[in-house]
Amino acid sequence: RLAAAFIALVLAQSAFALSTDRSQPMNLDANQQKSTQSRTGKAGDPDITLRYGNVAMTQGSMQAHADHATIYRNPTGVADAHGNNGSLTRVLLTGKPAHLQQIHDGDCGLMTADADTIDYDNLSGIAVLTGNVTVIQHGKGEFHGQRMRYDTNTGEMESGDASPSSRVHMVMQPKSQQAKPAVGADCTKAAATH
């Protein structure tokens, strides 16, 4: 647990997802789609959309690519904890690998993540990456392991466990001599250049 906590501390510095991303529309493209409506129209019984082949998702600075995506939404008329009606609740991406990238507030840095499975809970902002995980925070360091929990709201990352077979690997870059964006910098401009 100590190594996992250390990784979380080092990589999480200034690693908050771009705050404007969630207020942007989400665009989804794929070769094929299949949708199933909620049977009951009640909370806990979501509308489900399956997307196959060359799946691409964008929302603000967030970009994702996968072989397959399963998208869960509350049925129309069912509000989430924030009062949003019919909102997206979860996205499950699978691929060899599935890929996710996002710009962070504060330092306008790019974070990229690759894994066999990326399970993102839109309500909590938690992404769980499993299978051949590689996370790179450009200019800061990189992580390799089999599982990572990433909180897009706080930037906290956690990986590994106390078992002898659990191994995580991290590379930390020395402090960069590059100028940092000024406090209050507009990271949406940085998103356009990545």
DAJOWO-V265998 format. One record per residue. RES is the residue in one small letter. SS is DSSP state (@ for helix, = for strand, . for the rest). NEAR is the number of other C-alpha atoms within 8 Angstrom. D_FIRST is the distance of its C-alpha to the first C-alpha in Angstrom with 1 decimal. Layout:
RES;SS;NEAR;D_FIRST
RES;SS;NEAR;D_FIRST
This chain:
r;.;7;0.0
l;@;5;3.8
a;@;7;5.5
a;@;12;5.1
a;@;9;6.1
f;@;8;8.6
i;@;12;9.9
a;@;12;10.5
l;@;10;12.3
v;@;7;14.3
l;@;13;15.5
a;@;12;16.1
q;.;7;18.7
s;.;9;22.0
a;=;14;20.7
f;=;13;22.4
a;=;13;24.4
l;.;12;28.1
s;.;7;29.3
t;.;7;32.6
d;@;11;31.3
r;@;8;31.2
s;@;5;34.8
q;.;8;36.0
p;.;7;37.5
m;.;8;35.5
n;=;7;37.5
l;=;8;37.0
d;=;8;38.8
a;.;11;38.9
n;.;9;41.4
q;=;7;41.6
q;=;9;40.7
k;=;7;40.9
s;=;8;40.6
t;=;7;40.5
q;.;8;41.4
s;.;11;39.9
r;.;5;42.0
t;.;5;42.0
g;.;11;41.5
k;.;10;39.1
a;.;8;35.5
g;.;5;33.1
d;.;11;35.6
p;.;13;35.0
d;=;12;37.2
i;=;12;35.7
t;=;11;36.6
l;=;11;35.9
r;=;13;36.4
y;=;12;36.9
g;=;10;37.4
n;=;11;36.6
v;=;16;34.8
a;=;11;34.6
m;=;12;33.3
t;=;11;33.7
q;=;12;33.1
g;.;11;33.7
s;.;13;31.5
m;=;12;29.3
q;=;12;30.4
a;=;12;29.3
h;=;11;30.8
a;=;16;30.4
d;=;13;32.5
h;=;13;32.2
a;=;13;31.3
t;=;11;31.3
i;=;12;32.0
y;=;12;32.0
r;=;12;34.2
n;.;18;35.3
p;.;16;39.0
t;.;7;41.7
g;.;7;42.3
v;.;11;38.7
a;=;11;36.9
d;.;11;33.2
a;.;5;31.5
h;.;5;32.9
g;.;6;36.4
n;.;8;36.5
n;=;11;38.8
g;.;12;38.0
s;.;10;34.8
l;=;9;32.4
t;=;11;29.4
r;=;12;27.4
v;=;12;27.7
l;=;11;26.4
l;=;13;27.0
t;=;14;27.1
g;=;11;28.4
k;=;8;28.1
p;=;10;26.4
a;=;16;26.4
h;=;11;26.2
l;=;11;25.4
q;=;12;26.1
q;=;12;26.5
i;=;15;27.6
h;=;15;25.7
d;=;13;27.5
g;=;12;27.7
d;.;10;27.6
c;.;13;29.1
g;.;11;26.7
l;=;11;26.4
m;=;12;23.2
t;=;11;23.6
a;=;11;21.5
d;=;12;22.6
a;=;17;21.4
d;=;14;23.3
t;=;13;22.6
i;=;13;22.0
d;=;11;22.1
y;=;11;22.9
d;=;11;23.5
n;.;10;26.2
l;.;7;26.3
s;.;5;22.7
g;.;10;22.2
i;=;12;19.0
a;=;12;19.0
v;=;11;17.0
l;=;15;17.6
t;=;12;17.6
g;=;10;19.2
n;=;11;19.6
v;=;16;17.9
t;=;11;19.0
v;=;11;18.6
i;=;11;20.8
q;=;12;21.3
h;.;9;24.7
g;.;7;25.2
k;.;11;21.6
g;=;12;19.5
e;=;12;18.3
f;=;12;15.4
h;=;11;15.8
g;=;14;14.0
q;=;11;14.8
r;=;12;13.3
m;=;13;12.6
r;=;11;13.2
y;=;12;15.4
d;=;11;17.1
t;.;11;20.5
n;.;8;21.5
t;.;9;19.0
g;.;14;17.7
e;.;12;14.0
m;=;13;12.1
e;=;11;8.8
s;=;12;8.2
g;.;14;7.0
d;.;7;5.7
a;.;6;6.0
s;.;5;9.6
p;.;5;11.6
s;.;4;13.1
s;.;8;10.3
r;.;7;11.0
v;.;11;10.9
h;=;7;13.6
m;=;9;14.5
v;=;7;17.9
m;=;7;18.6
q;.;8;22.3
p;.;5;24.1
k;.;5;25.5
s;.;6;28.2
q;.;4;31.7
q;.;4;32.7
a;.;4;33.8
k;.;5;31.5
p;.;8;33.0
a;.;5;34.6
v;.;5;33.1
g;.;5;34.3
a;.;8;34.8
d;.;7;35.8
c;@;13;33.0
t;@;8;35.2
k;@;7;37.3
a;@;10;34.4
a;@;10;33.6
a;@;7;37.1
t;@;5;36.7
h;.;5;33.6
